[in-house]
C-alpha cells in the first residue's frame, strides 16, 4: 500500500527541510525522508555568511536560536594571499556566523515537523518509479514501505539518489574537502581565515576557531597528487611558518565532496535543490545559504505550477542568477594562477562591503 502525499522531499538537510517547511506551510501534504537519525553529524565548516540568518528567517519564519550558534558566535573574515601573512588582512565590515551544523539541521527538521511535515528518520529512498506521479520505495526501520506524490524534490546531496535514478546522464564534477579538528594554539583572531595558494588548494583552504578547537580544511580535485591528506600536511606547515600554528591533539578528521561545476535543476515535477543541484560556491565552500535560497525557489515553483505547468522550468528561471554566479566562480577557481589570487585578495582587502 502506497501512502499518498502532494510532495516528497528526499534529504533532511537545510535545502530539504526548508522546501518541506515552505510547501507544508502552504497547505501541501509533505513527506521528508532523512537517511540519518536525529542530530546526525554532517561534516561541514559550520559557518554562515553575513546575510544567511536573515535569508533563513525569511524562508522558514524563525530566527536561528542561540543554542545552534557556537563560540565565538561572530567571526571576522580574514584573507591570506599566496605571498602569505605579510600581505594578508581582515576584510572590512564583514561578519560571519559560527554555528554547530548538526544542531542547525535538527532545528530545521523540527520546524518542518511543527509545520505539519511527516518527517521520517533512518529512511532512504531506494527506488523511484514515474508514471502519472512519483512512486518512491523507502527502506527504513519500519522495513520496506512506499509513498507516492505529484512532486518530488531531491535534496539528498552531491551524490543524490534522486538525481541518479531520474537523470543518470548528468555529469557531476566534484571537489573533495578534507577537514581536521585540532586542539592547537596560534596567532589567530576570531576570524574565518581564507587561504588562497594554489600549491595548497585549487580552490580554497580555511581555518575556523570553533569553541576550544581550531578547524582547518581545504578543497582538492578527486585523485589528484598530492592527495587531500598530503595537502593538509602542507597546509599545516604553512600555518606553522606564517601564524605560529602549534597543534597538540588531533580530535577528528573528515572528508566529503561538494559540487564543482554542474547545474541540474531537474525536469517536470522533479526538482533538485542544494548540493544535489550543484549549488555550492567553489571559492569558499559556502552551501547552506544557497541551499535555502534554492529551497525557496523550488517551493515557489511548486506552488506557482499548481499542477498546470512544469515547476522545474519555473525554478531554473528563478535561480539563474545564483547559477551564473557559481559558473563564473568555477571558471575563476579553475583558471586563476597565484598572481591572480594575489590580486583577488588585495582587491578584497581594499573593498568596503
Order of alpha helices (4+ residues) and beta strands (2+ residues): beta-alpha-beta-beta-alpha-beta-beta-beta-alpha-beta-beta-beta-beta-alpha-beta-beta-beta-beta-alpha-beta-beta-beta-alpha-alpha-alpha-alpha
